[in-house]
Amino acid sequence: MLSSLARFLLFSAAVMPAALAKPEQIRGVSSPIFHYYLQAYPQDHTIPVMGPEASSEYFNIGGTIQSTNSSMYLNIGSDSTSYKTLTFAEAGSTNAWALEGDTIITSQSSSFGRQLNFLVCQLSGSYWQVYLQTGSETPAGKTCSNYQSLHLPCLC
């Protein structure tokens, strides 16, 4: 029989979002963002992009995603399209982020449900703007790649 402390610890672990012990990079794993990393767009620091590792940021993940480079939070917009605009802001208004293994998702209990797909659209050169994808729509007139997933570096 489990002690009260053991039951409390098991319950706490089950209901709390997973928080990482250290800041981590977030990377793409398939073309066209294979081994590109999440960061702020150099021309507008409120736009999250996948870009070169050299300019990568590190993030604390646990309900919110917060950059340790800039202290900005990754938030999800309320767009009417299936792709939701992501932005970096000083306040964390999105508490839906979670991890499934090494994969960034929105939690089942969030208003988005469990989502693990992202859309990326090329901004310039090697920078791709990131959107949360909840369906299959894409913006007209842009070069985009649908159904991307974002991951922590190899946990091996």
ZADO-1210 file (C-alpha; in nm, 4 decimals, padded with zeros to 6 digits):
<atoms>
<atom x="00.0000" y="00.0000" z="00.0000" code="MET" pos="1"/>
<atom x="00.1326" y="00.3445" z="-00.0924" code="LEU" pos="2"/>
<atom x="00.1977" y="00.6013" z="00.1764" code="SER" pos="3"/>
<atom x="00.0176" y="00.9349" z="00.1671" code="SER" pos="4"/>
<atom x="00.3360" y="01.1045" z="00.0478" code="LEU" pos="5"/>
<atom x="00.3831" y="00.8540" z="-00.2347" code="ALA" pos="6"/>
<atom x="00.0170" y="00.8968" z="-00.3453" code="ARG" pos="7"/>
<atom x="00.0582" y="01.2761" z="-00.3379" code="PHE" pos="8"/>
<atom x="00.3759" y="01.2621" z="-00.5459" code="LEU" pos="9"/>
<atom x="00.2172" y="01.0292" z="-00.8022" code="LEU" pos="10"/>
<atom x="-00.0933" y="01.2502" z="-00.8242" code="PHE" pos="11"/>
<atom x="00.1177" y="01.5664" z="-00.8566" code="SER" pos="12"/>
<atom x="00.3278" y="01.4153" z="-01.1341" code="ALA" pos="13"/>
<atom x="00.0131" y="01.3148" z="-01.3246" code="ALA" pos="14"/>
<atom x="-00.1596" y="01.6551" z="-01.3177" code="VAL" pos="15"/>
<atom x="00.1302" y="01.8996" z="-01.3452" code="MET" pos="16"/>
<atom x="00.2679" y="01.9955" z="-01.6842" code="PRO" pos="17"/>
<atom x="00.6105" y="01.8475" z="-01.7469" code="ALA" pos="18"/>
<atom x="00.8755" y="02.1082" z="-01.6789" code="ALA" pos="19"/>
<atom x="01.2280" y="02.0607" z="-01.7979" code="LEU" pos="20"/>
<atom x="01.5145" y="02.0761" z="-01.5543" code="ALA" pos="21"/>
<atom x="01.7179" y="02.2870" z="-01.7965" code="LYS" pos="22"/>
<atom x="01.6467" y="02.5115" z="-02.0927" code="PRO" pos="23"/>
<atom x="01.6360" y="02.3279" z="-02.4257" code="GLU" pos="24"/>
<atom x="01.6500" y="02.4111" z="-02.7934" code="GLN" pos="25"/>
<atom x="01.3422" y="02.3292" z="-03.0045" code="ILE" pos="26"/>
<atom x="01.4144" y="02.1916" z="-03.3512" code="ARG" pos="27"/>
<atom x="01.2499" y="02.0787" z="-03.6715" code="GLY" pos="28"/>
<atom x="01.3013" y="01.7212" z="-03.7870" code="VAL" pos="29"/>
<atom x="01.1890" y="01.7191" z="-04.1512" code="SER" pos="30"/>
<atom x="01.2425" y="01.9215" z="-04.4680" code="SER" pos="31"/>
<atom x="01.2363" y="02.2177" z="-04.5180" code="PRO" pos="32"/>
<atom x="01.3142" y="02.2886" z="-04.1503" code="ILE" pos="33"/>
<atom x="01.5304" y="01.9851" z="-04.0781" code="PHE" pos="34"/>
<atom x="01.7659" y="02.0868" z="-03.7971" code="HIS" pos="35"/>
<atom x="01.6388" y="02.4448" z="-03.7949" code="TYR" pos="36"/>
<atom x="01.5711" y="02.5833" z="-03.4477" code="TYR" pos="37"/>
<atom x="01.3020" y="02.7975" z="-03.2869" code="LEU" pos="38"/>
<atom x="01.3987" y="03.1616" z="-03.2410" code="GLN" pos="39"/>
<atom x="01.2748" y="03.5176" z="-03.2861" code="ALA" pos="40"/>
<atom x="01.2845" y="03.6559" z="-03.6407" code="TYR" pos="41"/>
<atom x="01.5753" y="03.9048" z="-03.6567" code="PRO" pos="42"/>
<atom x="01.3605" y="04.1711" z="-03.8316" code="GLN" pos="43"/>
<atom x="01.0671" y="04.1394" z="-03.5840" code="ASP" pos="44"/>
<atom x="01.1317" y="03.9739" z="-03.2481" code="HIS" pos="45"/>
<atom x="00.7618" y="03.9015" z="-03.1938" code="THR" pos="46"/>
<atom x="00.7569" y="03.6498" z="-03.4840" code="ILE" pos="47"/>
<atom x="00.8649" y="03.2936" z="-03.3979" code="PRO" pos="48"/>
<atom x="01.0635" y="03.1297" z="-03.6774" code="VAL" pos="49"/>
<atom x="01.2643" y="02.8203" z="-03.7446" code="MET" pos="50"/>
<atom x="01.6148" y="02.9275" z="-03.8420" code="GLY" pos="51"/>
<atom x="01.9852" y="02.8423" z="-03.8238" code="PRO" pos="52"/>
<atom x="02.1246" y="02.6740" z="-03.5135" code="GLU" pos="53"/>
<atom x="02.3802" y="02.9533" z="-03.4702" code="ALA" pos="54"/>
<atom x="02.1006" y="03.1956" z="-03.3732" code="SER" pos="55"/>
<atom x="01.8901" y="02.9396" z="-03.1842" code="SER" pos="56"/>
<atom x="01.7226" y="03.0242" z="-02.8562" code="GLU" pos="57"/>
<atom x="01.6795" y="02.8074" z="-02.5466" code="TYR" pos="58"/>
<atom x="01.3432" y="02.7552" z="-02.3797" code="PHE" pos="59"/>
<atom x="01.1869" y="02.6523" z="-02.0507" code="ASN" pos="60"/>
<atom x="00.8845" y="02.4328" z="-02.1230" code="ILE" pos="61"/>
<atom x="00.6042" y="02.3542" z="-01.8812" code="GLY" pos="62"/>
<atom x="00.2546" y="02.4855" z="-01.9565" code="GLY" pos="63"/>
<atom x="00.4189" y="02.7919" z="-02.1075" code="THR" pos="64"/>
<atom x="00.7203" y="02.8092" z="-02.3367" code="ILE" pos="65"/>
<atom x="00.9586" y="03.0877" z="-02.2349" code="GLN" pos="66"/>
<atom x="01.2825" y="03.1894" z="-02.4041" code="SER" pos="67"/>
<atom x="01.5764" y="03.2077" z="-02.1670" code="THR" pos="68"/>
<atom x="01.7506" y="03.4343" z="-02.4201" code="ASN" pos="69"/>
<atom x="01.4845" y="03.7075" z="-02.4232" code="SER" pos="70"/>
<atom x="01.2355" y="03.6062" z="-02.1461" code="SER" pos="71"/>
<atom x="00.9587" y="03.6250" z="-02.4110" code="MET" pos="72"/>
<atom x="00.6739" y="03.3716" z="-02.4077" code="TYR" pos="73"/>
<atom x="00.5418" y="03.1727" z="-02.7042" code="LEU" pos="74"/>
<atom x="00.1676" y="03.2404" z="-02.7374" code="ASN" pos="75"/>
<atom x="-00.1032" y="03.1027" z="-02.9674" code="ILE" pos="76"/>
<atom x="-00.3369" y="03.3416" z="-03.1503" code="GLY" pos="77"/>
<atom x="-00.7138" y="03.3041" z="-03.1902" code="SER" pos="78"/>
<atom x="-00.7204" y="03.3068" z="-03.5711" code="ASP" pos="79"/>
<atom x="-01.0365" y="03.1750" z="-03.7417" code="SER" pos="80"/>
<atom x="-00.8225" y="02.9644" z="-03.9774" code="THR" pos="81"/>
<atom x="-00.6944" y="02.6182" z="-03.8877" code="SER" pos="82"/>
<atom x="-00.3423" y="02.7615" z="-03.8662" code="TYR" pos="83"/>
<atom x="-00.2977" y="02.9729" z="-03.5549" code="LYS" pos="84"/>
<atom x="-00.0462" y="03.2567" z="-03.5487" code="THR" pos="85"/>
<atom x="00.2260" y="03.2143" z="-03.2891" code="LEU" pos="86"/>
<atom x="00.3853" y="03.5218" z="-03.1334" code="THR" pos="87"/>
<atom x="00.6501" y="03.6027" z="-02.8779" code="PHE" pos="88"/>
<atom x="00.5277" y="03.8397" z="-02.6052" code="ALA" pos="89"/>
<atom x="00.6390" y="03.9642" z="-02.2641" code="GLU" pos="90"/>
<atom x="00.3439" y="03.7894" z="-02.0954" code="ALA" pos="91"/>
<atom x="00.2604" y="03.4214" z="-02.1234" code="GLY" pos="92"/>
<atom x="-00.1067" y="03.4057" z="-02.2265" code="SER" pos="93"/>
<atom x="-00.0860" y="03.0441" z="-02.3480" code="THR" pos="94"/>
<atom x="-00.0693" y="02.7753" z="-02.0828" code="ASN" pos="95"/>
<atom x="-00.1410" y="02.4882" z="-02.3243" code="ALA" pos="96"/>
<atom x="00.2099" y="02.3693" z="-02.4095" code="TRP" pos="97"/>
<atom x="00.3283" y="02.0240" z="-02.3085" code="ALA" pos="98"/>
<atom x="00.5728" y="01.7531" z="-02.4061" code="LEU" pos="99"/>
<atom x="00.4958" y="01.4082" z="-02.5384" code="GLU" pos="100"/>
<atom x="00.8321" y="01.2389" z="-02.5215" code="GLY" pos="101"/>
<atom x="01.0530" y="01.4931" z="-02.7010" code="ASP" pos="102"/>
<atom x="00.7644" y="01.6382" z="-02.9090" code="THR" pos="103"/>
<atom x="00.6105" y="01.9807" z="-02.8449" code="ILE" pos="104"/>
<atom x="00.2299" y="01.9534" z="-02.8279" code="ILE" pos="105"/>
<atom x="-00.0707" y="02.1370" z="-02.6919" code="THR" pos="106"/>
<atom x="-00.2213" y="01.9381" z="-02.4077" code="SER" pos="107"/>
<atom x="-00.5442" y="01.7423" z="-02.4438" code="GLN" pos="108"/>
<atom x="-00.7017" y="01.9509" z="-02.1653" code="SER" pos="109"/>
<atom x="-00.6290" y="02.2810" z="-02.3452" code="SER" pos="110"/>
<atom x="-00.8820" y="02.4643" z="-02.5629" code="SER" pos="111"/>
<atom x="-00.6854" y="02.3392" z="-02.8664" code="PHE" pos="112"/>
<atom x="-00.6935" y="01.9743" z="-02.7601" code="GLY" pos="113"/>
<atom x="-00.3897" y="01.7591" z="-02.8314" code="ARG" pos="114"/>
<atom x="-00.2167" y="01.9149" z="-03.1323" code="GLN" pos="115"/>
<atom x="00.1321" y="01.8259" z="-03.2512" code="LEU" pos="116"/>
<atom x="00.1307" y="01.9629" z="-03.6069" code="ASN" pos="117"/>
<atom x="00.2771" y="02.2936" z="-03.7122" code="PHE" pos="118"/>
<atom x="00.2765" y="02.4885" z="-04.0376" code="LEU" pos="119"/>
<atom x="00.5879" y="02.6775" z="-04.1495" code="VAL" pos="120"/>
<atom x="00.5938" y="02.9461" z="-04.4194" code="CYS" pos="121"/>
<atom x="00.9124" y="03.0926" z="-04.5623" code="GLN" pos="122"/>
<atom x="00.9756" y="03.4554" z="-04.4644" code="LEU" pos="123"/>
<atom x="01.3204" y="03.5152" z="-04.6086" code="SER" pos="124"/>
<atom x="01.6289" y="03.3072" z="-04.6767" code="GLY" pos="125"/>
<atom x="01.6536" y="03.0374" z="-04.4124" code="SER" pos="126"/>
<atom x="01.3776" y="03.1713" z="-04.1828" code="TYR" pos="127"/>
<atom x="01.0389" y="02.9980" z="-04.1692" code="TRP" pos="128"/>
<atom x="00.7484" y="03.1463" z="-03.9694" code="GLN" pos="129"/>
<atom x="00.5823" y="02.8919" z="-03.7392" code="VAL" pos="130"/>
<atom x="00.2061" y="02.8442" z="-03.6872" code="TYR" pos="131"/>
<atom x="00.0155" y="02.5887" z="-03.4801" code="LEU" pos="132"/>
<atom x="-00.1836" y="02.3729" z="-03.7255" code="GLN" pos="133"/>
<atom x="-00.5227" y="02.2424" z="-03.6114" code="THR" pos="134"/>
<atom x="-00.6496" y="02.1359" z="-03.9559" code="GLY" pos="135"/>
<atom x="-00.5178" y="02.1597" z="-04.3118" code="SER" pos="136"/>
<atom x="-00.5536" y="02.5211" z="-04.4288" code="GLU" pos="137"/>
<atom x="-00.2502" y="02.7183" z="-04.5516" code="THR" pos="138"/>
<atom x="-00.2139" y="03.0888" z="-04.6352" code="PRO" pos="139"/>
<atom x="-00.2532" y="03.1753" z="-05.0028" code="ALA" pos="140"/>
<atom x="00.0476" y="03.3080" z="-05.1911" code="GLY" pos="141"/>
<atom x="00.3119" y="03.1809" z="-04.9490" code="LYS" pos="142"/>
<atom x="00.5652" y="02.8987" z="-04.9695" code="THR" pos="143"/>
<atom x="00.4602" y="02.6711" z="-04.6834" code="CYS" pos="144"/>
<atom x="00.5099" y="02.3206" z="-04.5507" code="SER" pos="145"/>
<atom x="00.2290" y="02.1602" z="-04.3524" code="ASN" pos="146"/>
<atom x="00.2298" y="01.8944" z="-04.0783" code="TYR" pos="147"/>
<atom x="00.5689" y="01.9724" z="-03.9314" code="GLN" pos="148"/>
<atom x="00.6518" y="01.8643" z="-03.5764" code="SER" pos="149"/>
<atom x="00.8829" y="02.0355" z="-03.3293" code="LEU" pos="150"/>
<atom x="01.1109" y="01.8452" z="-03.0939" code="HIS" pos="151"/>
<atom x="01.3715" y="01.8761" z="-02.8244" code="LEU" pos="152"/>
<atom x="01.7238" y="01.7703" z="-02.9214" code="PRO" pos="153"/>
<atom x="01.7874" y="01.3986" z="-02.9118" code="CYS" pos="154"/>
<atom x="01.7149" y="01.2572" z="-02.5654" code="LEU" pos="155"/>
<atom x="01.9463" y="00.9621" z="-02.6278" code="CYS" pos="156"/>
</atoms>
